[in-house]
Structures are given as structure tokens and as C-alpha cells.
Amino acid sequence: MTKWAFIYTLDEPAVEPRIDILGSLVCVGVPSVADAPELARRLVADGVQLIELCGGFGGSGLGAVVAAVHSRVPVGAVFFGVEASAGLNRLFPQAGSSSSST
């Protein structure tokens, strides 16, 4: 593998992605999960061979990025166990704001 990317969400307001290149790793902070699919397409066009997403993307963010790159490269994601939910709710309060009734 010669080039891979890790995409994460920025914790401060931003208009543009933050891009840091560390050898063969391209770390990209995006203003929101919705910005990642287009960015992932550009990364693949620039030669990235694998994309990993931070845990804040969830299943729907992962699906959007996978669809955007048309399976041309593997896309993985970090997921957290249920025991991490209290801490994650503090980090990503918007993710816990919608609940479904059963």
C-alpha cells in the first residue's frame, strides 16, 4: 500500500477541509460528515488506495462514502462498543438527538 487516508470530523467550525500529509498517510478533517463523500472521490482520484473513517461517521456516513467511491477502494470505519455511549454522547450530541420508539 502506498497511500491511504483517514477522514475525521473537525471539532471547530471550518469552511474547508484540513489536510495533513504524513508520509503515505493523508489525514483529512472535514467540516461535516456530509462533506466526506466528495472529498473521498477526490482522494481516490489522487491515488489513495484505502480510506478509513473516524467513529463519528456512523453507518450512514460510511455508506455515503462507500457509494461515492463506487467500490474502487476499500473503505473502513471505526465503531465503538455500547460501553462507550456516555462519552460519545458528550462528543457527538447531535447523533443521540433523534430516537426511535419501539
C-alpha positions in Angstrom: 0.0 0.0 0.0 1.5 3.3 -1.0 -1.2 5.8 0.0 -4.1 5.8 2.4 -6.4 8.3 4.1 -8.1 8.8 7.4 -11.1 11.1 7.4 -12.4 12.6 10.6 -14.8 15.4 11.5 -13.3 18.7 12.8 -14.2 19.8 16.2 -14.0 23.5 15.4 -16.0 25.5 12.8 -14.4 25.4 9.4 -15.3 26.0 5.8 -12.5 24.0 4.1 -11.2 20.5 5.0 -7.9 20.4 6.9 -5.4 18.2 5.1 -2.2 16.9 6.7 0.1 14.5 4.8 2.3 12.3 6.9 4.3 10.1 4.5 1.9 7.7 2.9 -1.0 8.8 5.2 -3.3 11.6 4.3 -5.3 12.9 7.3 -8.3 14.9 6.4 -10.6 16.8 8.8 -13.9 17.7 7.2 -16.4 20.3 8.5 -19.2 17.8 8.5 -19.9 14.1 7.6 -21.8 15.4 4.5 -18.5 16.8 3.1 -16.8 13.4 3.1 -18.2 11.7 0.0 -17.0 14.3 -2.4 -13.7 14.6 -0.7 -13.3 10.8 -0.8 -13.8 10.8 -4.6 -11.1 13.4 -4.9 -8.7 11.4 -2.7 -9.2 8.3 -4.8 -8.6 10.4 -8.0 -5.3 11.5 -6.3 -4.2 7.9 -5.8 -5.4 7.0 -2.3 -5.8 3.2 -2.1 -7.7 2.8 1.2 -9.9 5.1 3.2 -10.6 4.8 7.0 -13.3 6.9 8.7 -13.5 8.0 12.3 -16.2 6.8 14.6 -18.3 9.9 14.3 -19.4 8.9 10.8 -21.7 6.1 11.8 -23.2 3.7 9.4 -24.9 6.2 7.2 -21.7 8.2 6.8 -19.8 5.0 5.9 -22.5 4.1 3.4 -22.3 7.5 1.7 -18.5 7.3 1.3 -18.6 3.7 0.0 -21.2 4.8 -2.6 -19.2 7.8 -3.5 -16.0 5.9 -4.4 -18.0 3.2 -6.3 -16.1 0.3 -4.5 -12.8 1.4 -6.3 -11.0 1.3 -2.9 -11.8 -0.3 0.4 -13.5 1.9 3.0 -13.3 1.0 6.7 -14.6 2.7 9.8 -14.0 2.9 13.5 -17.0 1.8 15.6 -17.4 1.9 19.3 -19.0 -0.6 21.7 -22.1 0.2 23.7 -19.9 0.8 26.8 -18.6 3.9 25.2 -22.0 5.5 24.7 -21.9 8.0 27.6 -18.6 9.5 26.4 -19.7 9.5 22.8 -22.9 11.3 23.6 -20.8 14.1 25.0 -18.6 14.2 21.9 -21.4 13.8 19.3 -24.6 15.2 20.9 -26.3 15.5 17.6 -26.0 11.8 17.0 -28.1 11.0 20.1 -30.8 13.7 19.4 -33.1 11.5 17.3 -34.5 8.5 18.9 -37.0 6.0 17.5 -39.8 4.5 19.6 -40.2 0.7 19.8 
